[in-house]
């Protein structure tokens, strides 16, 4: 699962580096769940979030989504500024 972060090594994009680390943690949890018998599953975390209970996993997923949305908005904003010049 470390291959995501490895692909971005040396990247100047801090947001993508943070997201890659988060994705690695999420995928590691999936892998651990598939390989080992665990008491708390990803499915139970996700269903709990639908009832309004936030887990660390859901915070991780939300932070990934927000980081990527902010990055896209900033990139779009910088393109718009450049096109005005």
Secondary structure, DSSP 8 states (H G I E B T S, - for coil): -THHHHHTTT-S-HHHHHHHHHHHHHHHHHHHHHHS--SS-HHHHHHHHHTT---HHHHHHHHHHHHHHHHHHHHHHHHHHHHH-
